[in-house]
Amino acid sequence: MVAKGEKYRVILVDDEPVILRSLRVAVPWEELNLEIVGEARGGEAALQLVHELSPHMIISDIRMPGMDGISLMKEVLAENANRLFIFISGYGEFEYAREALREGAFDYLLKPIDHDELIEMIRRAKKTLEKQMENDKLLHSVQVLSVLARERMFAEFIEGNQSQTHLQHMRWLENSELMQDYFMAVIQLDHFMKLNEQWSPEERRLWLFAVRNILGEWSMARGALTMFPFHGGEWVLLFPSTLTSQKEELGSDAIRQIQLYTKLSCSIGFSQTVAGMERLSEAYQSAAKALYQRFYSDRAGVFIDQPSQEPGVVDREAKYPKHLEAVLLDSIRTLNRERLLTALDDTKQYIEEQAFSKEAAERIIVELTVVMFRQYEQMNLLSEWSLEGLLQELQSLETLHEMIGLLKTNFSRWISESRDSQFKDNVQTVIAKTQEYILSNYHKDLSMEEVAERADLSISHFCLLFKQVTGYTFLEYLTECRIEKAKYILKNSHVKVFQVAPMVGYQDPRYFTQVFKKVTGMTPTEFREEGA
C-alpha cells in the first residue's frame, strides 16, 4: 500500500552496470512519482532486496548468471502477487519473454532499449499499480463496513428489532452458518459499573478495546462463528452446536485469557441451542438467564442455561411476566413513581397466584431487577447506586413481601432522586456537558443529532439553547474547536499537513485546508511557516 504523498518503490536488476546506469538516468523517475530504492546485479541479490525494501515494481534482465529473471519473479509473486515485473530481453530470448508473460510478467522490452517505449511502459505499469491500490482500499472499506453492518444487524436481532424490510435490505449480509444449530455465549466484566466510575474515558476505551482484541483472537482460534461487543462491558459470541459439549471448557478458557492479559475478572453465560438468525434474541435471553445464576452463586464463573423439567422452576418463555416488565420499564423511562409502585404490587400478586417456588420467585425478581437497573443505565441516570448491593440484599431476605418491599423502597427513592436531579440541571450545565463532549470527540465524525441526544434534547431545542449559551452554532463551535487543535499540532509537531486533517476530524485534506484558510486567513502550511 502507498500512503498519499509517498512514491512507488522500484528495484533495478541487471548484470551489466552500463544498463543499470542507463535505466537510472534515462527515465524521469521523479516526474513519474517513482523512486529507485535499490539495484542488484543478479537474481539472488535482487531477492534479498525485495525482502528488505518491499518494492512495488521490479525492472529486470531476463537472463542473468545464477537465478534468472523468471525464477526471481516466481518467488517474488508467490509472496505478493501485486508486484509488477518488467523484463528486458535480447532478440534471441523471445521464448523466455513469452514464458515470462505466461508466468505473470507485466510486459517486456527488447534490447537495445528504446527509452521512450520503456517510459511509456512504466507509465502503464504505474497506472496498474494505482488501480490495484484503489481496489485494495475499496475492498478493505467494504470488509470493514460489512463487519460493522453485520454486528449492527445481529445487535438489532438480539434486541428484537428485525423486520421483513430489514431482512430484504440486508440479504447480502446473511450468515448461512446461523441456519444451522448454534449457541450463544455472553461475556460480562464483573463489577463493570464500579470500573466504569474509576476509569477515565480514555482508559475505558483502551480496556474495552483490549478485551475485544483478546476475545477476537481467542474466538477465532476456538471455532466461533462471530464475536462482537453488545452493551458496555459485554460481548456476544456465537458457536456452532458441534461445540456444545465444550461449553464449560470454552467458558473457563475465555475467562482465563481475559484474566491473564488484563487482570480483569468476568463471567460467561451460555445459551441453549437454537437455529436461525431470527432466534438471536431468544439465544441472548437464554444466555442472560444463565448469567443471572452468578448472583445466586455469589461468584464469577461459567454459567449454562439448561432445559429443566423440575416442577416449580420458572419457564421464562411461558411464565416470565413480560407484560409487567414492560410496565416497570416504562415507569422508569417516564420517572412515574406511582405507576412503578403499582406495577411492583402487580408483580407480587402475579407470583403469588402462580404459586412459584421460592427459587423460581427469586429468579423472576432478580431478572426484573437487573432489567430495571439496565434501563437506568441506558438513561444515564445512575449515581452511586449499586446493583450488586441491591441483589445481595434481596438474596438475604426470606419472604416475597420483603423482596417486593425492598424494590419499592429503592426504585422509588431512585426515581425521586432522578426527578430532583433533572430539575437541578439548568441550561448552562446541560450545554457545558455538550461542550465537553465535543471537545472529547471533535476528531470523530460528530453529528448534531448525536450531541443533541447526549443532552437529551430535540435537535431544534438543542440548537436554540447552544446558540444562546455559547454564542456559536453547533457547526461553528465544532469547526473552531477542530481548527484550534490543528493549529496546536502544526505549531508543536512535524506531522505532515495531510496527516493533521484526520487527526482533527477531516477525512479530506483538501477540504481541511479550505476550512483552515477560511478561519485563519492562511493555509496550514503558511501558518506553520509563519510560526517557524
C-alpha positions in Angstrom: 0.0 0.0 0.0 1.3 3.5 -0.8 0.3 6.4 1.5 -0.8 9.6 0.0 2.3 11.7 -1.0 4.6 8.7 -1.0 6.3 7.2 -4.1 6.1 3.8 -5.6 9.3 1.9 -5.0 11.3 0.4 -7.9 14.3 -2.1 -7.9 16.5 -2.4 -11.0 18.2 -5.7 -11.7 20.8 -6.4 -14.4 24.2 -8.0 -14.5 25.5 -5.2 -16.8 26.4 -2.0 -14.9 26.0 0.1 -18.1 22.4 -1.0 -18.3 21.8 -0.1 -14.7 23.3 3.4 -15.3 21.2 3.9 -18.4 18.0 3.0 -16.6 18.9 5.3 -13.8 19.4 8.4 -15.9 17.1 7.9 -18.9 13.8 7.6 -17.1 12.2 10.7 -15.3 11.6 8.8 -12.1 10.7 11.9 -10.0 8.2 13.1 -12.6 6.6 9.6 -12.6 6.3 9.7 -8.8 8.6 6.6 -8.7 11.7 6.0 -6.6 14.6 3.7 -7.3 15.2 2.1 -3.8 17.7 -0.5 -4.8 19.8 -2.1 -7.6 21.1 -5.6 -7.9 23.4 -7.4 -10.4 21.9 -10.9 -10.0 18.7 -12.7 -9.1 19.8 -13.8 -5.6 20.8 -10.3 -4.6 17.6 -8.9 -6.1 15.5 -11.4 -4.0 17.3 -10.2 -0.9 16.5 -6.6 -1.8 12.8 -7.4 -2.4 12.6 -8.8 1.2 14.3 -5.8 2.7 12.7 -3.0 0.6 9.3 -4.3 -0.4 9.2 -2.7 -3.9 6.1 -2.3 -6.0 7.9 -2.7 -9.3 10.9 -4.7 -10.5 12.6 -4.0 -13.8 14.9 -6.9 -14.5 17.1 -8.5 -17.2 15.6 -11.9 -18.1 18.9 -13.8 -18.5 21.4 -13.5 -15.7 24.0 -15.8 -14.1 22.7 -17.9 -11.3 19.0 -17.1 -10.6 17.5 -15.8 -13.8 14.7 -13.2 -14.0 11.8 -15.7 -14.4 12.9 -17.7 -11.3 13.2 -14.4 -9.4 9.7 -13.4 -10.5 8.1 -16.7 -9.5 9.5 -16.4 -6.0 8.5 -12.8 -5.6 5.0 -13.2 -6.9 4.4 -16.2 -4.7 4.8 -13.9 -1.8 3.0 -10.9 -3.2 1.0 -11.2 -6.5 0.5 -7.4 -6.7 4.2 -6.7 -7.6 4.9 -5.8 -11.2 7.7 -7.2 -13.3 9.0 -5.6 -16.5 11.6 -7.7 -18.3 14.4 -6.6 -20.6 15.4 -9.3 -23.0 17.7 -9.8 -26.1 16.4 -10.7 -29.6 17.4 -14.3 -29.1 15.4 -14.6 -25.9 11.9 -14.3 -27.3 10.8 -17.7 -25.9 12.0 -16.6 -22.4 9.9 -13.4 -22.8 6.8 -15.4 -23.8 7.3 -17.6 -20.8 7.7 -14.6 -18.5 4.4 -13.2 -19.7 2.7 -16.6 -19.1 4.1 -16.6 -15.6 2.7 -13.2 -14.7 5.1 -10.5 -16.0 3.6 -7.1 -16.8 5.5 -6.6 -20.1 8.9 -7.0 -21.7 11.2 -4.8 -23.7 13.8 -5.9 -26.3 17.4 -4.7 -26.3 18.7 -2.3 -27.3 16.4 -0.3 -25.0 14.1 2.3 -26.6 13.8 4.6 -23.7 10.6 6.3 -24.9 9.0 2.9 -25.2 10.3 2.0 -21.7 8.9 5.2 -20.2 5.5 4.6 -21.7 5.6 1.0 -20.4 6.5 2.2 -16.9 3.6 4.8 -17.1 1.2 1.9 -17.8 2.6 -0.2 -15.0 2.2 2.7 -12.6 -1.5 3.1 -13.6 -1.9 -0.6 -13.0 -0.4 -0.2 -9.5 -2.7 2.8 -8.8 -5.7 0.8 -9.8 -4.6 -2.1 -7.6 -4.2 0.3 -4.6 -7.7 1.7 -5.2 -9.2 -1.8 -5.4 -7.3 -2.8 -2.2 -8.7 0.3 -0.4 -12.2 -0.3 -1.7 -12.0 -4.0 -0.6 -10.8 -3.0 2.8 -13.5 -0.4 3.2 -16.2 -2.9 2.1 -14.8 -5.5 4.5 -14.9 -3.1 7.4 -18.4 -1.9 6.6 -19.5 -5.5 6.2 -18.3 -6.4 9.7 -19.8 -3.3 11.2 -23.1 -3.8 9.4 -23.2 -7.5 10.4 -22.6 -6.6 14.0 -25.3 -3.9 13.9 -27.7 -6.4 12.3 -27.0 -9.1 14.9 -27.5 -6.5 17.7 -30.8 -5.4 16.2 -32.0 -9.0 16.1 -30.9 -9.6 19.7 -32.9 -6.5 20.7 -35.9 -7.8 18.7 -35.9 -5.1 16.1 -35.8 -7.3 13.0 -38.4 -6.8 10.2 -39.1 -8.2 6.8 -38.0 -5.0 5.2 -34.8 -5.1 7.2 -34.2 -8.6 6.1 -34.7 -7.8 2.5 -32.2 -4.9 2.6 -29.6 -7.0 4.4 -29.7 -10.1 2.2 -26.0 -9.6 1.3 -25.1 -10.0 5.0 -26.9 -13.2 5.6 -24.9 -15.7 7.5 -25.8 -19.2 6.3 -23.9 -20.7 9.4 -26.8 -19.4 11.6 -29.2 -21.5 9.6 -27.6 -24.5 11.4 -27.8 -25.1 15.2 -25.7 -22.7 17.3 -25.5 -21.4 20.8 -24.6 -18.0 22.2 -22.1 -17.0 24.9 -22.4 -13.6 26.6 -19.3 -12.4 28.5 -19.7 -9.7 31.1 -17.0 -7.9 33.0 -17.6 -8.3 36.8 -18.1 -5.0 38.7 -18.3 -3.1 35.4 -20.2 -0.2 36.9 -17.5 0.3 39.6 -14.8 0.0 37.0 -16.6 2.5 34.7 -16.6 5.0 37.5 -12.9 4.6 38.2 -11.8 4.7 34.5 -11.3 7.9 32.6 -13.0 7.9 29.1 -9.6 7.1 27.5 -8.9 4.2 30.0 -12.4 2.8 29.4 -11.8 2.9 25.6 -8.4 1.2 25.9 -9.6 -1.5 28.3 -12.7 -2.4 26.3 -10.6 -2.4 23.1 -8.1 -4.7 24.7 -10.8 -7.2 25.8 -12.3 -7.1 22.3 -8.9 -7.9 20.7 -8.3 -10.8 23.1 -11.7 -12.2 22.5 -11.4 -11.7 18.8 -8.2 -13.7 18.5 -9.4 -16.3 21.1 -12.8 -16.9 19.5 -11.3 -17.3 16.0 -8.9 -19.9 17.4 -11.7 -21.8 19.2 -14.0 -22.0 16.2 -16.5 -19.3 17.0 -18.8 -18.1 14.2 -18.6 -14.5 15.2 -17.8 -12.1 18.1 -18.9 -8.5 18.8 -19.4 -6.1 21.7 -23.1 -5.6 22.7 -23.7 -3.5 25.8 -20.9 -1.7 27.8 -18.6 -4.3 29.3 -20.5 -7.1 27.5 -19.5 -9.2 24.4 -21.6 -11.7 22.4 -20.0 -14.8 20.8 -21.8 -17.4 18.6 -20.6 -21.0 18.4 -21.7 -24.0 16.2 -23.6 -26.6 18.1 -20.8 -29.1 17.5 -19.0 -27.4 20.4 -21.9 -27.8 22.8 -20.1 -30.4 25.0 -17.2 -28.0 25.4 -19.2 -25.1 26.9 -17.6 -25.4 30.4 -14.1 -25.7 28.9 -14.7 -22.8 26.5 -16.0 -20.5 29.2 -13.2 -21.3 31.6 -10.6 -20.7 28.9 -12.1 -17.3 27.9 -12.2 -16.1 31.5 -8.6 -17.3 31.9 -7.4 -15.4 28.8 -9.0 -12.1 29.9 -7.7 -12.5 33.4 -4.2 -13.3 32.1 -3.8 -10.3 29.8 -5.9 -7.7 31.5 -6.2 -8.8 35.2 -10.0 -8.2 34.8 -12.5 -10.8 36.1 -15.6 -11.7 34.1 -18.4 -14.2 33.9 -19.8 -16.0 30.9 -23.3 -17.4 30.3 -24.1 -20.0 27.6 -27.5 -20.2 25.9 -29.4 -23.3 24.9 -29.1 -24.4 21.3 -31.1 -22.6 18.7 -31.2 -22.3 14.8 -31.9 -19.3 12.6 -30.9 -15.7 12.8 -34.4 -14.7 13.9 -33.8 -16.6 17.2 -30.8 -14.5 18.2 -33.0 -12.6 20.7 -34.1 -15.9 22.2 -30.5 -17.1 22.4 -29.5 -13.9 24.2 -32.3 -14.2 26.7 -31.2 -17.8 27.4 -27.5 -16.7 27.9 -28.6 -13.8 30.1 -30.7 -16.2 32.1 -27.7 -18.3 32.6 -25.7 -15.3 33.8 -28.4 -14.5 36.4 -27.1 -17.6 38.2 -23.9 -15.7 39.2 -26.0 -13.5 41.6 -27.1 -16.7 43.4 -23.7 -18.3 43.5 -22.0 -15.0 44.5 -19.0 -15.8 42.4 -17.7 -15.1 38.9 -17.6 -18.1 36.6 -19.2 -20.1 33.8 -23.0 -20.5 33.8 -25.0 -22.6 31.4 -28.7 -22.4 30.7 -30.0 -26.0 30.7 -33.5 -27.3 29.9 -35.2 -28.2 33.2 -38.1 -30.4 33.9 -38.1 -29.8 37.7 -41.5 -28.7 39.0 -41.9 -25.2 40.2 -38.9 -23.9 38.2 -39.9 -20.9 36.1 -40.0 -21.3 32.3 -39.0 -17.8 31.1 -40.9 -18.1 27.8 -44.1 -19.3 29.3 -44.2 -17.7 32.8 -41.8 -14.8 32.9 -44.1 -11.7 33.3 -43.1 -9.8 30.1 -46.2 -7.6 30.4 -45.2 -6.5 33.9 -41.6 -5.9 32.8 -42.8 -3.5 30.0 -44.9 -1.5 32.6 -41.9 -1.3 35.0 -39.5 -0.2 32.3 -42.0 2.4 31.0 -42.4 3.7 34.6 -38.7 4.2 34.9 -38.4 5.9 31.5 -41.1 8.4 32.5 -39.9 8.6 36.1 -43.5 7.7 37.1 -43.1 6.7 40.8 -46.8 5.9 41.4 -47.1 3.6 38.4 -43.9 1.8 39.4 -45.2 1.1 42.9 -48.5 -0.3 41.4 -46.6 -2.4 38.9 -44.5 -3.9 41.7 -47.7 -4.7 43.7 -49.0 -6.4 40.5 -45.7 -8.4 40.3 -46.1 -9.6 43.8 -49.7 -10.7 43.1 -48.7 -12.5 39.9 -46.0 -14.5 41.7 -48.5 -15.4 44.5 -51.2 -16.5 42.0 -48.7 -18.7 40.1 -47.5 -20.3 43.3 -43.9 -20.4 42.2 -41.3 -22.0 44.4 -39.0 -19.6 46.4 -36.2 -20.3 43.9 -38.5 -19.5 40.9 -39.8 -16.4 42.5 -36.3 -15.2 43.4 -35.3 -15.8 39.8 -38.1 -13.6 38.4 -37.4 -10.9 40.9 -33.7 -10.9 40.1 -34.3 -10.8 36.4 -36.7 -7.9 36.8 -34.3 -6.0 39.0 -31.4 -6.4 36.5 -33.6 -5.3 33.6 -34.9 -2.3 35.5 -31.4 -1.3 36.6 -30.2 -1.6 32.9 -32.9 0.9 32.0 -31.4 3.4 34.4 -28.0 2.7 33.0 -29.2 3.4 29.4 -30.8 6.7 30.6 -27.5 7.8 32.1 -29.3 8.4 35.5 -27.1 6.2 37.7 -25.4 8.0 40.5 -23.8 5.9 43.2 -26.5 3.2 43.1 -25.2 -0.4 43.3 -26.9 -3.3 41.5 -24.7 -5.8 43.3 -25.5 -4.4 46.7 -29.2 -4.5 45.9 -29.1 -8.1 44.7 -27.1 -9.2 47.7 -29.7 -7.6 50.0 -32.5 -9.3 48.0 -31.0 -12.7 48.5 -30.7 -12.2 52.2 -34.5 -11.8 52.5 -36.8 -14.6 53.3 -40.3 -13.6 52.1 -41.8 -12.3 48.8 -43.3 -9.4 50.8 -39.8 -8.3 52.0 -38.3 -8.6 48.5 -41.0 -6.5 46.8 -40.8 -4.0 49.7 -37.1 -3.6 49.1 -37.6 -3.0 45.4 -40.3 -0.4 46.1 -38.1 1.4 48.6 -35.0 1.6 46.4 -36.6 2.2 43.0 -39.0 4.7 44.4 -36.1 6.6 46.0 -34.1 6.5 42.8 -37.0 7.9 40.8 -37.3 10.8 43.3 -33.5 11.5 43.1 -33.6 11.4 39.3 -36.5 13.9 39.3 -34.7 16.2 41.6 -31.5 15.9 39.6 -33.4 16.8 36.4 -34.8 20.0 38.0 -31.3 21.0 39.2 -29.7 20.6 35.8 -30.0 24.1 34.4 -29.4 25.1 30.8 -25.8 26.1 31.4 -25.0 22.7 32.9 -26.5 20.8 30.1 -24.8 22.9 27.4 -21.5 22.7 29.3 -21.7 18.9 29.1 -22.3 19.0 25.4 -19.2 21.3 25.0 -17.1 18.8 27.0 -18.4 16.0 24.8 -17.5 18.0 21.6 -14.0 18.7 23.0 -13.5 14.9 23.7 -14.9 13.8 20.3 -14.0 16.5 17.8 -11.7 14.1 15.9 -14.7 11.8 15.1 -17.4 12.1 12.5 -19.5 14.1 15.1 -23.1 14.9 14.2 -25.6 17.4 15.7 -28.0 14.6 16.2 -25.5 12.7 18.3 -24.7 15.7 20.6 -28.4 16.6 21.0 -29.1 13.0 22.0 -26.4 13.2 24.6 -28.1 16.3 26.0 -31.5 14.5 25.9 -32.8 17.4 23.8 -34.6 17.6 20.5 -32.4 18.9 17.7 -34.2 22.2 17.3 -34.2 22.8 21.1 -30.6 21.9 21.3 -29.6 24.3 18.5 -31.5 27.2 20.2 -30.0 26.6 23.7 -26.5 26.0 22.3 -26.5 29.3 20.4 -28.0 31.2 23.4 -25.3 29.9 25.8 -22.2 29.8 23.7 -22.9 32.4 21.0 -22.0 29.9 18.3 -23.9 27.5 16.2 -23.0 23.8 16.7 -21.1 23.7 13.4 -19.2 27.0 14.2 -18.2 25.7 17.6 -17.1 22.3 16.3 -15.1 24.0 13.5 -13.5 26.4 15.9 -12.5 23.5 18.2 -11.0 21.5 15.3 -9.0 24.4 13.9 -7.6 25.3 17.3 -6.5 21.7 17.7 -5.0 21.7 14.2 -3.1 25.0 15.0 -1.6 23.4 18.1 -0.5 20.3 16.2 1.0 22.4 13.4 2.9 24.6 15.8 4.2 21.9 18.1 5.0 18.9 15.8 6.3 18.0 12.4 3.3 16.0 11.4 2.5 16.5 7.7 -0.4 18.7 6.8 -2.4 15.9 5.1 -1.9 13.8 8.2 -3.2 16.5 10.5 -6.6 16.5 8.8 -8.0 13.1 10.1 -6.5 13.9 13.5 -9.0 16.8 13.9 -12.0 15.2 12.2 -11.5 16.0 8.5 -11.1 12.9 6.2 -10.5 15.1 3.1 -7.2 17.0 3.4 -8.2 19.4 0.7 -11.4 20.3 2.5 -9.5 20.7 5.7 -7.1 23.2 4.0 -10.1 25.2 2.7 -11.7 25.4 6.2 -8.4 26.2 7.8 -7.8 29.1 5.4 -11.4 30.4 5.8 -11.0 30.5 9.6 -7.4 31.7 9.9 -6.8 33.5 6.6 -3.8 31.2 5.9 -3.3 27.7 4.6 -2.0 25.2 7.2 1.5 25.3 5.5 1.6 29.1 5.7 0.5 29.0 9.3 3.3 26.6 10.2 5.9 28.6 8.3 4.8 31.8 9.9 5.3 30.3 13.4 8.6 28.8 12.5 
